[in-house]
Amino acid sequence: MRGLFCFYRSKIKVDQKGGIVARPEITSIYPTDGFTSFPIGNEIIILFSREVDLDSLKNRIFLYGPDFDRIGGPYDITRYSSSYTNTRGFEDVLKSGGYQGEVDIEIYLYKTDNTGQPLEDQSTHVKEDEAYSKVVIRPVNLLQEKTEYTLYLAGEGSELNKDAVSSLSVLTPLPNVTNTGTGRIESLGTFSEIEADTLTVRCIASGDAGEAVFSYEFDSGSSGTFQGSHEPIYIEYGVWLNLFGDSDLSFAENDSWTVNLEPAEFLENHYRISFSTIYPAYSGLPESVSSSPLIDSETYTEFELLTTDPENMESNVSLYQDRIVLEFNKEIDETKITDKTFKLFASSLVDGSTVEVPFSYIVNKRIVTLFIEEE
């Protein structure tokens, strides 16, 4: 298991020109540290003060919690199955009820305004403009009820230690089109060098995105050529290019693009946020995001699931049961309900494997009815 991270006071980093370097900082997080009413099917949401790099997020954000006792009873089984969700060290997990293991998560990144509202244009990245990132963390499987989990974010990166959440550093290519080509280039990745640089890309043989030939040159000296492709193309130093075209001759000879490259900045602090799940009471649904956009318990209103049919943990349910009825303590605005509001899973009592079950739904005031669909 990775080491524990603790909070500590930030330090201000100044560049050679005397300006303050804009490290990414966390401006809002849900749930907050110590939150005790996290719904088992909810998403963890983090708002950063600037755009951050998706690859670094996937490598430096971890969620830990106890293993799922999907089979029932104590962990005294010596046999194990490779179909178990977390196969790493499973033979040891089954023998230790208190084991704290890494929870499988999916991470999604959105460019947003300062309130966390996703922007319509998610394709361009302009470092000079005010930009924010919202990170959505979704556990692959439902969390356990009434259980404590801990989220870790790795910080304190530098040019010597880049093992941390980093800002986005590859900027949108600026075109210098001298011909009538209709092609477009998009840059991806996070520049891996410690000094700023400029990349110039030039079309040296016309064609569409998959046929044109290009040369590239860094101001620092490195250069080369590459064949066009409809898949992302790796150049150097962590920089990728995507080529897009609208015709057979999308890219015309001598068309060129300039990409500004600046070293990534890193989240300075390590963060550790612990929270507990609750079931069946849903007391943690936000009414709105405050203008500060910091989220705390005062911005939440009590909202409870009163009854379910079948009831929680009910056994001997008929094989012909094709619906689940949920009754809440308040009327529900059906315009706020989407196909992502509820998730329905079926778990095997033999090996613990889980599959998602398709369903449709109807909202009637305080009642939500889920209709199980046959596959």
Buried (B, 14 or more C-beta within 10 A) or exposed (E): EEEEBEEEEEEEEEEEEEEEEEBBBBBBBBBBEEBBBBBBBBBBBBBBBBBBBBBBBEBBBBBBBBBBEBBEEEBEEEEBEEEBBBEEEBEEBBBBEEBBBBBEBEBEBBBBBBBBEEBEEEEBBEBEEEBBBBBBBBBEBBBBEEBBBBBBBBBBBEEEEBBBBBBBBBBBBEBEBEBEBBBBBBBBBBBBBEEEBEBBBBBBBBBBBEBBBBBBBBEBEEEEEBEBBEEEBEBBBBBBBBBBBEEEBBBBBEBBBBBBBBBBBBBBBBBBBBBBBBBBBBBBEEEEBBEEBBBEEEBBEEBEBEEEEBEEEEEEEEEEEEBBEBBBEEEBEEEEBEEEEBBBEEBEEEBBEBEEBEBEBEBEEEBBBBEBEEE
